[in-house]
Structures are given as C-alpha cells and as structure tokens.
C-alpha cells in the first residue's frame, strides 16, 4: 500500500502473486514502485494505474530479504545489492514514456 505522508490517507494498493515483500523502492519521479519479493523476484508497478508492469528475476539463490533495492537517481536503472551479489536492470518504461 502507498499512503500520503501528511494525512496517512491510503493512496493506492498494489497486488501481485507474491506472498511477501522485503524491500521497496519508489522511483525519483514517483511514477513507479518496485518491491523485492520472498520469491527471488522484483515486481514493478505503475503508481498511477496500480498495474504491475514487470516482474524481474533476481537470482535463484538470492532472496530480496538479503539485500537492498533502489532506483538510480535519474530513474533509468533499478539496482538490487545483496551479499556478494549485484543485479542492475534498465528500469522498464511505463506506457507513454519516451
């Protein structure tokens, strides 16, 4: 779920097939949210539509609970860093993005 900081009002709720999420990152422009699951994937949603736009594989032996998930400062990359493991993806674009 995503809440407005000042009021505590729920803005959006995001769903996928994952049972649990261990790390979360919001893109610098606020248009995408990514969450590392307990199933070695990172799920990416469009904040405006609340729709899942990508599911990215981390690695069979690494779980997002063991690492950190971040967007690059310019929002073009999504980075997962764990113990002895790094994964960098080009952040998938949303519909309507150049």
C-alpha positions as CSV (number, residue, x, y, z in Angstrom):
1,X,0.0,0.0,0.0
2,X,1.0,3.6,-0.5
3,X,0.0,6.3,1.9
4,X,0.1,10.1,1.8
5,X,2.7,11.2,4.4
6,X,0.9,14.2,5.9
7,X,-2.6,12.7,6.3
8,X,-2.0,9.0,6.5
9,X,-4.6,8.5,3.8
10,X,-4.2,5.4,1.7
11,X,-3.4,6.5,-1.9
12,X,-3.0,3.1,-3.6
13,X,-2.9,-0.6,-3.1
14,X,-0.6,-2.9,-5.2
15,X,-1.1,-6.6,-5.9
16,X,0.9,-9.4,-7.4
17,X,1.1,-13.2,-6.9
18,X,3.9,-12.8,-4.3
19,X,3.2,-13.8,-0.7
20,X,5.6,-11.4,0.9
21,X,7.7,-8.3,0.1
22,X,11.0,-7.5,1.8
23,X,12.4,-4.4,0.1
24,X,10.6,-1.4,-1.6
25,X,11.8,1.5,-3.7
26,X,9.9,4.4,-5.2
27,X,11.3,5.9,-8.5
28,X,12.6,9.5,-8.2
29,X,9.7,10.8,-10.3
30,X,7.2,8.9,-8.1
31,X,5.7,7.1,-11.1
32,X,7.0,3.6,-10.4
33,X,7.2,1.4,-7.3
34,X,9.3,-1.7,-7.0
35,X,9.2,-4.4,-4.4
36,X,11.6,-7.3,-3.8
37,X,9.6,-10.5,-3.0
38,X,10.3,-13.5,-0.9
39,X,10.4,-15.5,-4.2
40,X,13.6,-14.0,-5.7
41,X,11.8,-11.5,-7.9
42,X,11.3,-7.8,-8.1
43,X,7.8,-6.7,-9.0
44,X,7.4,-3.2,-10.6
45,X,4.1,-1.3,-10.7
46,X,2.8,1.9,-12.3
47,X,1.7,4.1,-9.4
48,X,-1.0,5.9,-11.4
49,X,-2.7,2.8,-12.7
50,X,-1.8,0.5,-9.8
51,X,-0.9,-2.1,-12.5
52,X,2.0,-4.5,-12.4
53,X,4.3,-3.6,-15.4
54,X,7.2,-6.1,-14.9
55,X,8.5,-9.0,-12.8
56,X,12.3,-9.2,-12.8
57,X,14.3,-12.2,-11.6
58,X,17.0,-11.6,-9.0
59,X,18.7,-15.0,-8.9
60,X,17.7,-18.5,-7.8
61,X,19.9,-18.4,-4.7
62,X,19.4,-14.8,-3.6
63,X,16.3,-13.5,-1.8
64,X,15.5,-9.8,-1.7
65,X,15.3,-10.0,2.1
66,X,19.1,-10.3,2.0
67,X,19.7,-7.1,0.1
68,X,18.6,-3.6,-0.9
69,X,16.6,-2.3,-3.8
70,X,17.0,1.2,-5.2
71,X,16.3,3.2,-8.4
72,X,19.2,5.2,-9.7
73,X,19.0,8.9,-9.1
74,X,17.8,9.5,-12.7
75,X,15.3,6.6,-12.5
76,X,16.8,4.8,-15.6
77,X,18.1,1.8,-13.6
78,X,16.8,-0.4,-10.9
79,X,19.6,-1.9,-8.6
80,X,19.5,-4.8,-6.2
81,X,22.5,-5.3,-4.0
82,X,22.9,-8.3,-1.7
83,X,25.7,-10.2,0.0
84,X,28.2,-10.9,-2.7
85,X,25.6,-10.2,-5.4
86,X,24.6,-7.2,-7.5
87,X,21.9,-7.0,-10.2
88,X,21.2,-4.0,-12.3
89,X,18.2,-3.7,-14.7
90,X,17.3,-0.9,-17.1
91,X,14.1,0.3,-15.4
92,X,11.2,-0.7,-17.6
93,X,9.4,2.3,-19.0
94,X,5.7,3.0,-18.4
95,X,3.2,3.3,-21.2
96,X,3.5,6.8,-22.6
97,X,7.1,7.3,-21.5
98,X,9.6,8.3,-24.2
